[in-house]
Amino acid sequence: VALSLCVALILDGAFLGPAISRALGNEDVLAFDQDAAQPLSMALLVVYVIPTITAAVRRLHDSDKSGWWLLIGFTVIGLIPLIFYFVKGGKKGDNRFGT
């Protein structure tokens, strides 16, 4: 996932972004310019969002926590327990959220 996003960012920055920006009338855009369009990397981010969320919820279920715990990640301090739950070992056997 990370490697494909890096490749997409490089392709967007070097080729696609400036070409699309020039086609839309912005002639001042150079390669790797922050004003350039990034269609490939944005499309990959949209595609990867749902599998990433489902993997995180499955990992929380392995730690015997509800998937709603993922919402505490929106607070800065909430990232600490989330990282702890993602790293710690899962519960053996059935948990209250299924197998």
C-alpha positions as CSV (number, residue, x, y, z in Angstrom):
1,V,0.0,0.0,0.0
2,A,2.7,2.5,1.0
3,L,4.9,1.6,-1.9
4,S,2.1,2.0,-4.4
5,L,1.2,5.4,-2.9
6,C,4.8,6.5,-3.2
7,V,4.9,5.5,-6.8
8,A,1.6,7.3,-7.5
9,L,3.0,10.4,-5.8
10,I,6.1,10.3,-8.0
11,L,4.1,9.8,-11.2
12,D,1.7,12.5,-10.2
13,G,4.4,15.0,-9.4
14,A,6.6,14.3,-12.4
15,F,4.1,13.7,-15.2
16,L,0.4,13.6,-14.6
17,G,0.0,16.6,-12.2
18,P,1.8,19.2,-14.4
19,A,0.2,17.9,-17.6
20,I,-3.3,18.1,-16.2
21,S,-2.7,21.5,-14.6
22,R,-1.4,22.8,-18.0
23,A,-4.4,21.3,-19.8
24,L,-6.6,23.2,-17.4
25,G,-4.9,26.5,-18.2
26,N,-2.3,26.9,-15.4
27,E,0.9,27.3,-17.4
28,D,3.1,28.1,-14.4
29,V,3.0,24.6,-12.9
30,L,6.3,22.8,-12.8
31,A,7.1,19.2,-11.9
32,F,6.6,18.4,-8.2
33,D,4.9,21.7,-7.7
34,Q,2.4,21.8,-4.8
35,D,-0.2,23.4,-7.0
36,A,-0.1,20.5,-9.5
37,A,-3.0,18.1,-9.6
38,Q,-2.6,14.7,-8.0
39,P,-5.3,12.5,-9.6
40,L,-3.6,9.1,-9.3
41,S,-2.6,9.4,-5.7
42,M,-6.0,10.8,-4.7
43,A,-7.7,7.8,-6.5
44,L,-5.5,5.3,-4.6
45,L,-6.2,7.0,-1.3
46,V,-10.0,6.6,-2.0
47,V,-9.5,3.0,-2.9
48,Y,-7.4,2.2,0.1
49,V,-9.5,3.9,2.8
50,I,-12.2,1.2,3.3
51,P,-9.7,-1.8,3.5
52,T,-7.6,0.1,5.9
53,I,-10.6,0.9,8.2
54,T,-11.8,-2.7,8.1
55,A,-8.3,-4.0,8.9
56,A,-8.1,-1.6,11.9
57,V,-11.6,-2.7,13.1
58,R,-10.6,-6.4,12.8
59,R,-7.4,-5.7,14.8
60,L,-9.5,-4.0,17.5
61,H,-11.8,-7.0,17.6
62,D,-8.7,-9.2,18.1
63,S,-7.9,-7.1,21.2
64,D,-11.5,-7.6,22.4
65,K,-12.5,-4.0,21.8
66,S,-15.3,-2.6,19.7
67,G,-14.7,-1.1,16.3
68,W,-16.1,2.2,17.6
69,W,-12.8,2.6,19.5
70,L,-11.3,3.6,16.1
71,L,-13.1,7.0,16.5
72,I,-10.8,8.0,19.4
73,G,-8.1,8.3,16.8
74,F,-9.6,11.7,15.9
75,T,-8.2,13.1,19.1
76,V,-4.5,13.4,19.5
77,I,-4.3,11.7,22.8
78,G,-6.5,8.9,21.5
79,L,-3.8,7.7,19.2
80,I,-1.8,6.3,22.1
81,P,-4.3,3.7,23.2
82,L,-5.1,2.8,19.6
83,I,-1.4,2.1,18.9
84,F,-1.3,0.0,22.0
85,Y,-4.3,-2.0,20.9
86,F,-2.9,-2.5,17.4
87,V,0.4,-3.7,18.7
88,K,-0.6,-6.0,21.6
89,G,-1.3,-9.6,21.0
90,G,-4.9,-10.7,20.2
91,K,-7.1,-12.8,22.4
92,K,-7.0,-16.5,21.8
93,G,-10.2,-18.2,20.7
94,D,-13.6,-16.5,20.5
95,N,-14.1,-13.0,21.6
96,R,-17.3,-11.1,22.1
97,F,-17.3,-9.8,18.6
98,G,-17.0,-13.2,16.8
99,T,-14.2,-15.4,15.8
